[in-house]
């Protein structure tokens, strides 16, 4: 009688598989945390809630993170980094397509659309920063990136806006995201475009670009 010997394996291949699986588990925890924050707020982030959502054992968090606070912080930092990528993609799209002023306005109006738990997670990050000064770094990083994209997009539309004006545009967009999250059936792209157009026209007039402002004011609104 004999036994089949275990099939020889390449150690490097097995290690890579293990590493990949480890990264996937960590990613699942981070994504589950962001979803949990978006759905029920920071206070709801517990070992049991996150691991149940991720489909992992409750001991998984301790393998990757020193505490639930460390998990939450890294999850939100990862989320904000992905928001940076989304903003970069918007900026690249506008630049590569030689967008007209109205197309720039339409793109920014569309960017304010509520995206479920993702948008709610960002709103929760704002609320946490309001209550906890130590949490403000993430929000500050996000806003700086959003300001830069806004200034670049405005330049494509023919308006060299200053940082305070860019922050105003970001605040307007975030405000619409809040409204869309609270009242999704009331979302109106035409209202968003009109508000952004008015702000841009005002910025152009203020900076002395009266011809560009008048041209934008008389340009037909393409929103439907």
Helices and strands as residue ranges (DSSP letters): H 11-40, G 42-44, H 47-54, H 60-64, H 68-96, H 101-111, H 117-131, G 133-135, H 136-156, H 163-182, G 184-186, H 189-206, H 210-218
